[in-house]
Amino acid sequence: VSARYAMRYFATVSKSSSNAHVEDKVLASNPIT
């Protein structure tokens, strides 16, 4: 996953979801954290 794609993804998700939802998706897609 490129940084450019990640930034676009976060921008899109943050516009259409709450911060809690964004955190859930980040945790789900990044089990390392």
C-alpha positions as CSV (number, residue, x, y, z in Angstrom):
1,V,0.0,0.0,0.0
2,S,1.5,3.3,-1.1
3,A,1.4,6.4,1.2
4,R,-0.5,8.2,-1.5
5,Y,-3.2,5.6,-1.6
6,A,-3.3,5.5,2.2
7,M,-3.8,9.2,2.5
8,R,-6.5,9.2,-0.1
9,Y,-8.2,6.3,1.8
10,F,-8.1,8.1,5.1
11,A,-9.4,11.3,3.5
12,T,-12.3,9.5,1.9
13,V,-13.2,7.5,5.0
14,S,-12.9,10.5,7.4
15,K,-15.3,12.4,5.2
16,S,-17.9,9.6,5.2
17,S,-17.5,8.2,8.7
18,S,-16.9,9.1,12.3
19,N,-13.5,9.1,13.8
20,A,-14.3,5.9,15.7
21,H,-15.2,4.2,12.4
22,V,-11.9,5.3,11.0
23,E,-10.0,3.9,13.9
24,D,-11.8,0.6,13.6
25,K,-10.9,0.3,10.0
26,V,-7.3,1.2,10.7
27,L,-7.0,-1.4,13.4
28,A,-8.7,-4.0,11.2
29,S,-6.4,-3.4,8.3
30,N,-3.2,-3.0,10.4
31,P,-3.2,-5.8,13.0
32,I,0.4,-4.8,13.9
33,T,-0.7,-1.8,15.9
